Amino acid sequence: MTRPLGIGFVGTGDVSILHAAAVARCPDARLVGVWNRTAERGRRRAKEFGCRWFETPEALAADPEVDAVFVLTNLETHLQYTRAALAAGKAVLCEKPVAATADEVREMKRCAAEAGLLCMPGHNMIYEQSVERARELIRRGDLGRVVSVYVMYNIYHSDERAAAYPGVVRQIMTHNLYSMTYLGGRAKRVSAFKAILNHPDPEKEDLVLALVELESGAIAHLSASFAADDLSADPWTFLVKVIGTAGTTRYTYQDWVEVKKGIAHSRTYTAYQGSISNEVAHFVSLLRHGGEPHSTLDDAIACQVALEGIEASIATGRSVDL
């Protein structure tokens, strides 16, 4: 194929703005069109993005100009639209959380294998260059044996914004788990608890903490909070740290901050857009040249199993073996 890779979006929520910017920055791809359940917003986004509006997701997936579909809808519909796109012969990038259950991710994997097509989970944080460099240091053994992995998230969300999300376990802990998996390996046992401190919905937690025993024997410390910003001199806004017996590596959002309102936050954390741009560029490169994504559907299954273990630990007050 000599023309740019044609991309179609199923879903035009806020995250589609970031993906549209990522596609626009990728010289080997172009956004062909979008579909959204609410037609008014979908047509508005199509105009903003300079692409076509499709009346149905089936029409988008069937269009010969569309080579790959980005599934950007609510997580409960990810399997439905991923399955349909694969059946139409299109590769898929599926946003996180990839699915509602581990079994749904397993079904995505089955459909992708049956179709012989790439289905890549949208685990964007690990496509940040600093995190990729950390992974290489760990892989080469430059940090010695990994002892601890920390993934911390503390960003206040307004009542309106927080109410739009399912709670920090599903919305944010997913990020923590796949970042942990990429750097430290898969989870073996989890122990977790949650709190509702500053959330308008008493059914949605805005703080969760988890300790995770990794298969390697290392311990991961994960936290996610919408309840408050960290206003200290060295804030844990989004922080990833790996401590090994021979060295340490660290990455933080706070190194790149723009003083302008972001889509969901009071300021713009530049690295988040950068990670999605890198992810999209990597996805396009895989379709052009082959290779393996940084995070596979097997990783997505492992992360979902760990997430369900965290939920079970919270519900029972016990550690959960995975």
N, C-alpha and C positions, 0 to 999 in steps of 0.2 A: 504494500500500500504506500503510495507516494503522497496522497493528500493528508492533511492533519486528521488525527483520530477524532471521530465524531462522538460527543458525549451528550447524553440526555439525563435530565434530573427528574426523578420521581419524588415530589415533595419540594416545596419552596418556602419552608420556614426559615428562621434566622440563620441556621447553619448553611443554607444554600448561598447566602451572600458571600460567605468565606470560600465556599467551593467555587463559586463563579469567578471570584478574584483569582483563585488558584489556577483555574483553567485558562483564564485570560493571560496569566503570566507564563503559561507553558507553551512554547512555540510549536510544539508538535501535536497540539490538541485544540479543538474549538467546541464551544457549547452550541449544539444544534437546536435544542429546545427543552421545554419543561412541561410538566403536568403537576397539578395540585388539586387536592380534593375540593378546596374552596376556589372556584373558578376565578372570582374577582382578584384574589391575591395572586393566583397563578398568572393571569394575564398581565397584572401589574409588574410582576417579577420578570416576565418575558420581555416586556418593554424596557425595564431597567437594564437587563442583561444583554439586550440586543439580539434576542434569539426568537424562535418560534414558540407558539403555545399549542399544545396538543389537547384535544378534547378528552382523550382517555389514556390511561397508562398503556393499554394494549396497542393503541396507535403509535405511541412513542416507541415502544419496544420493537414494533414491526417495521419502523421506518428504515429504509436501506442506508440513510446517511448516519444513523446512530450505530456506533460500533460497541459502545459500552454504556451501562446505566449506573448512575449513582442513586442508591436508595437512601433518601434523606427524610423519610416520614417518621412518625412515632414508632417506637420499638415494637409495639404489638402487631404492626403490619409488615415488619421487615421480611419475615419469611414469605408472606404472600407475594410481595412484589419482587423479591429476589428469585423465587421459584419461577415466576412468570417471565422475568427477563432472561434467565438461563434457558428456559424452554423456547424462547424466541431467538436463541443463538447469540445472546449478548453477554459479554463479560460484565462483572458486577463489582462495584465498590460499595460496601454496605456500612453506613455510619454506625458508630457506637451509641448506646449499647447494641450489640449486634442482634440480639434476639431476647425474647422474654424468658426462655429456658434453655438449658444445655441441649435438650432433645431437639429443639428447633434449630440450633446451630448444627447439630449432627445431620439434620435433614438438609440444610443448606449444603453441607459438605457432600452428601450423597448426590444431590441434584447437580452440583458442579462437576463431580466426577463422572456422572452419567452423560453430561453434556460435553465433557472435555474442555471446559472453560474455566478461566480464572474467576474466583470469587474471593475478594480480599476484604478482610475486616478493616473498618476505619479506625485503626488504633493510631491516631495521628501523633500523639506525644513522642513516640519513639522515633519519629522521623526528624526530630530536631537534631541538628548537627552535634551539639554538645552531648546529647544522650547517645548518639551513634558512636561518638569517640569514647565515651565511657564504656560502652559495650565492647569495643575493640580492646581497650585496656584490660578489661576483665577476661575476655577470651584468650588474650595472649598470656595471661597470668601475671601481668605487671603489678597488679594490686595484691598478689598473693591469694590466700584463701579468703573468700568473701565471708565476713562475719555478720554484718548488719546491712539491711537495706531500709532506707527511710523514704517514704513518699507522702508529703504533707500538702494539704490544700486548705487555705483559709481566706476566702473571699466573700465578703458580705453581699447578700442578694436582697433586693427590696422585696416587700410582700408580694407585689404584682409579679415580679420575675420568679421568685421562689415558688409561687403557686402554680406556675406553668410547668414545673418539673415534678417528677415522681418522688422526689426526696433524694438526699445525698448518697444513699446506698447505691441506688440504681444509676443516678445521674453522674456522680463524681467518683465513687469507689471503683467503678469500672476502669477509669483512667489509672487509678493507683495500682490496680491489680495487673493490668497489662504492662505498665511501666516496670513494676516489680518483676514480672515474669521475664521480660526482655533482658533485664540486668541480672537478676538473681536466680532465676529458675522457677519451677512450678511449686505450688503450695502443697503441703502434706497435711497440715492441721491448722485450724483457725479458732480464735477466741475473740469475741467482739461485743460491743454494747453501743447503744445509741441514746440520744437525748433530743427533746424538742424544747428549745430555749427561746427562739425568736422567730417562730414560724406561724403564719396565720392559720394554717390547717393543722389541727391536732393529730391528724393521721399521718403527717409527713415529717420525718425527722430532719433536723438541720445540722446535726452533729453526729458523726460516727467514728469510732476508734476500733482498730483491729490489730491484733498480734497474729502473725502468720509464721508457722514453722515451715521452712522450705525443705524440699527433698534433699538438698545439699547439707542440711543441718543448720544453716544460717537462720536468723530471725529477721522478719520484716516488720516494720512499724508503720502502719498506714493510718492516716486520719483525713477526714474531709468535713468541711464546715461551711455552711452558708450563714452562720449565726453572727460572725464578726470578722472584721479585717484584723490582720496583725499589724499594729502600728509601731512596732519596735524598730530599732535602728537597722536590724538585719532581718526583715520580715520573712516569715514562712508563708508567703502568698501562694506560690506553688514551688515546692522544693523537692528535689531528688538528690539523695546522698547515698553513696555506697562506701562502706568502711571495710577494708581488707587488712590482712596481716602485714602487707607490704606497701600499702598506700590507700589513698582515699580519692574519690571523685565526687563532684557536686555540680548541680545545675539548678538554676532558679529563674523564674519569670522576671524577677525584680531587676535583672540586668538590662532589660529593654522595656521601658515604659514611656508611653506618649501621653501628654497631658491633654487628652480629649476623651470624651465619653465613648466607651465601646458599646457593642451591641447589647451586652448583658451587664457590663461593669461600669463603674464610675470613671475609669480610665482605660486606656488601651494597652493591653499586654501584647506587644508586637510579636513575641515568639509564637503565640497561638496561631495567628495567621500564617506565620512562617512554617510551622509544623504541618499545616494542612497543604500549603503550597508544595512542600517537599514530598508529602505523601502522594499527592496527585501526580507530580512529576515522576515519582517512582512507579506508580501504577501504570502510567502511560509507557514508561520505559520497559516494564515487564511485558506489556502487550506487543511492543515493537521488537524487543530483543530477547525476551525470555528471562528466566531467573526466578528467584524466590522472594516473596515479600518478607519484610522484617518480622511480621506477625502473620501467622497462618490461621485457618479455621480451627486447626487442632489447638492452637494457642487460645483462640476465642472460646473453645469448649472448656479448656482448663480454667480460664478466667471466670466463665459463667458458673462452673462447678464450685469454684472458690467463693464467688459472690453468693450463691445459694447456701453455701456453708456458713457464711457470715450472717445471713438472714436467719438460719436455723440456730446459730449460736446466740444471737440476740433474743430469739423467741424462747429458748430453753434455759438460758443462763449457763450454758455448758460449752466446753470446747468441743469442736466437731472434727472428726477424722474424715478426710476426703477420699 
